[in-house]
Amino acid sequence: MQQPEPLIFEMSSPGRTAFTLPKLDVPQAPLPDGYVRADLKLPEVSELDLVRHYTRLSQKNYSIDTVFYPLGSCTMKYNPKVNEKAASIEGLTQVHPLQPEATAQGSLELMYRLQEALKEISGFDAVSLQPSAGAHGELTGVLIMRAYHASRATRAAPRFSSPTRRTAPILPRAP
């Protein structure tokens, strides 16, 4: 059984650096107000510790490098096991889309908070939690991009053709 990976901050030791930046070859320009934070405490780790830490974290993922992926698994590549454990919590797994709203308030609050956090992190005015993946998710993304470009007066909306890849085989129609 794998030991829990410590947080990168727990591995921090004052004076260690994982990289050094080269000398500037252009004039230095100040960042705009609000982009510099004096209170931002970054971890101080060696390059080797940094690489090993993120390598160990990556090995906790269900990985195409270590396990065969069946069709329809494009969303599984980046889901750490901790997310799978959280998603399997009793109370989340038994929610039905047609059950009364009064009985699903906890799940609805969780989704609302996630949506608000994603809006804040991404800077978008709105986000969607559905569709979550697959061809439907790809189509949603393309439609959002098309709507964005169509809303801009400075540029014509691009035309999108059919997807260049398929996530499932094309099956012949039944006679």
LINLINQUI-V446103 format. One record per backbone hydrogen bond with DSSP energy under -0.5 kcal/mol. CO is the residue of the C=O (numbers start at 0). NH is the residue of the N-H. E is the energy in kcal/mol with one decimal. If there is no record, write none. Layout:
# LINLINQUI-V446103
co=CO nh=NH e=E
co=CO nh=NH e=E
This chain:
# LINLINQUI-V446103
co=6 nh=9 e=-0.8
co=6 nh=10 e=-0.9
co=7 nh=10 e=-0.5
co=8 nh=11 e=-0.8
co=12 nh=15 e=-1.9
co=16 nh=46 e=-0.7
co=31 nh=34 e=-1.8
co=36 nh=39 e=-0.5
co=38 nh=40 e=-0.9
co=39 nh=41 e=-0.8
co=42 nh=44 e=-0.7
co=43 nh=12 e=-3.1
co=45 nh=49 e=-2.4
co=46 nh=50 e=-2.7
co=47 nh=51 e=-2.6
co=48 nh=52 e=-2.5
co=49 nh=53 e=-2.2
co=50 nh=54 e=-2.1
co=51 nh=55 e=-2.6
co=52 nh=56 e=-2.2
co=53 nh=57 e=-2.2
co=54 nh=58 e=-1.6
co=56 nh=59 e=-1.4
co=57 nh=60 e=-1.2
co=59 nh=80 e=-0.7
co=60 nh=62 e=-0.7
co=62 nh=65 e=-1.3
co=62 nh=66 e=-2.3
co=67 nh=69 e=-0.5
co=69 nh=72 e=-0.8
co=72 nh=75 e=-1.8
co=72 nh=76 e=-0.6
co=74 nh=77 e=-0.5
co=75 nh=78 e=-1.3
co=77 nh=79 e=-0.8
co=78 nh=61 e=-0.7
co=79 nh=82 e=-1.0
co=79 nh=83 e=-1.4
co=80 nh=84 e=-2.5
co=81 nh=85 e=-2.3
co=82 nh=86 e=-2.5
co=83 nh=87 e=-0.9
co=84 nh=87 e=-0.6
co=85 nh=88 e=-1.4
co=88 nh=91 e=-2.4
co=88 nh=92 e=-1.2
co=91 nh=94 e=-0.8
co=95 nh=98 e=-1.8
co=99 nh=102 e=-1.7
co=100 nh=103 e=-1.7
co=103 nh=107 e=-2.5
co=104 nh=108 e=-2.4
co=105 nh=109 e=-2.2
co=106 nh=110 e=-2.5
co=107 nh=111 e=-2.4
co=108 nh=112 e=-2.8
co=109 nh=113 e=-2.2
co=110 nh=114 e=-2.6
co=111 nh=115 e=-2.5
co=112 nh=116 e=-2.4
co=113 nh=117 e=-2.7
co=114 nh=118 e=-2.1
co=115 nh=119 e=-2.2
co=116 nh=120 e=-2.8
co=117 nh=121 e=-2.5
co=118 nh=122 e=-2.1
co=132 nh=136 e=-1.3
co=133 nh=137 e=-2.4
co=134 nh=138 e=-2.7
co=135 nh=139 e=-2.2
co=136 nh=140 e=-2.3
co=137 nh=141 e=-2.3
co=138 nh=142 e=-2.6
co=139 nh=143 e=-2.3
co=140 nh=144 e=-2.3
co=141 nh=145 e=-2.6
co=142 nh=146 e=-2.5
co=143 nh=147 e=-2.4
co=144 nh=148 e=-2.5
co=145 nh=149 e=-2.4
co=146 nh=150 e=-1.5
co=147 nh=151 e=-0.6
co=148 nh=151 e=-0.8
co=150 nh=152 e=-0.5
co=151 nh=154 e=-1.0
co=166 nh=71 e=-1.0
co=168 nh=170 e=-0.6
